[in-house]
């Protein structure tokens, strides 16, 4: 029996079902039934809300929020020339804006990672978005006498955005698994280049439309408030590890220090984090300085006039923003497709695809500085190819983390990886490039040509860092399979529900017993007196300190135990003949 409209008893409706209308009448030929009733007030709204809380809708909302995060971050870069003219600051002082933002971002990331592994994640996300939206809007009213306050506001925005980048990928990781998770993470991380490109476009367009660069900072806060509301009401809070088909919420809860120790020993995680830092170094420097570099190249070629007063030209910011959007889409799409294809050939596909793309990107980025001296179009072509290859690894790197880190540590792992990639990457790269450029300009006579060359020489540091990142991804490939298997094993251990654990018979069995693996039941009871004799058919697990029972009651267990590393060996007497059984540490 169905009810017409949304929100009431629609789950099993078919063509043959009777329909009860919202007005309370029954379709012709159908007798009245006491079970039929119109929708109660609010039921249609609740049903619609439940449909919005589907995993796919949640991933879409989280991706939208990620777009806004990066759009707000790079809006400042889109109007950097105007900011320099308005506040009268040098290249190094302008680079300080991004450096302060990233420093506060990375300091806050581990804190939000800790909170994200222990408290309601969507509430933390919403509060973070509301916070940075309010600060960004307020910063648009700062006057030119208070540049230090404008820099401070960017630091506060970094704290708010840190909550989002640290926690939101873990929600997607708990909603999907395997290839579906790769696809959803690809969509989520496509938001990085898309949001970055839209930041340039939004900043330049808002400034051009209003005639004042301050309006560039007044659009993203409105969208941010909308995203925060959608996350609060439409994104579910999945159980940690639910997508990995565990029987319930993971029981074990470790300390923050224990999580840090485990992550530090995870070689795939460490090397992929270092590789991510190399990517961040390059993208941070390029995002801040490439539009400036191309503008100075055109001044040298005398195709544009130098900017002496506000508003400055927005052409290069718009073109670079559009290229970033397109290359981001292509990079994430090609990265996901190539990884899925290469997985059919090798299980190490994820880090290997990242390594090849990084090394290829470094080559084309080197060509940018050669082409820019003669042809701006040639420089844009090199930027297009170089960025496409560089953006291949965003989603793949996140997927590597999901494979080698257990669910209860993922928020902490994402936050720590974010901290590492920023402190070694884009926290200092914009300021460092500006500092090198200023130092080179002071060494020679001031001219438009030397302004262009000095910034280019400073940016040439980026391809060498990218090559180093490719080497780190190759190192990740060496340890990826071992770390992935270790994470899967630990995940099974910590779920601890309804599982038969397997014992391997090492020494020859006693007469009359078959050479087959032994199994014991998942039921256990505490061992109060460790010195007591062991009942027939039982064994002590040193990890969970419980008494477990073999399904074969013919064995009589006696004698002592000794432990080494992750395996406990128990010497067993079965019918007075010694056998040795190795207990794999599954508890």
Secondary structure, 3 states (H helix, E strand, C coil): CEECCCCCCCCCCCCCCCEECCCCCECCCCCCCCCCCCCCCCHHHHHHHHHHCCHHHHHHHHHHHHHHHHHHHHHHHHCHHHHHHHHCCCHHHHHHHHHHHHHHHHHHHHHHHHHHCCCCHHHHHHHHHHHHHHHHHHHCCCCCCCHHHHHHHHHHHHHHHHHHHHHHHHHHHHHCCHHHHHHHHHHHHHHHHHHHHHHHHHHHHHHHHHCCHHHHHCCHHHHHHHHHHHHHHHCCCCCCCHHHCCCCCCCCCCCHHHHHHHHHHCHHHHHHHHHHHHHHHHHHHHHHHHHHHHHHHHHHCCCCCCCCCCCCCCHHHHHHHHHHHHHHHHHHHHHHHHHHHHCCCCCCHHHHHHHHHHHHHHHHHHHHHHHCCCCHHHHHHHHHHHHHHHCCHHHHHHHHHHHHCCHHHHHHHHHHHHHHHHHHHHCCHHHHHHHHHHHHHHHCCCCHHHHHHHHHHHHCHHHHHHHHHHHHHHHHHHHHHHHHHHHHHHHHHHHCCCCCEEEEECCCCCCCCCCCCEEEEEEEEECCCCCCCCCECEEEECCCCEEEEECCCCCECCCCEEEECCEEEEEEEECCEEEEEEEECCC
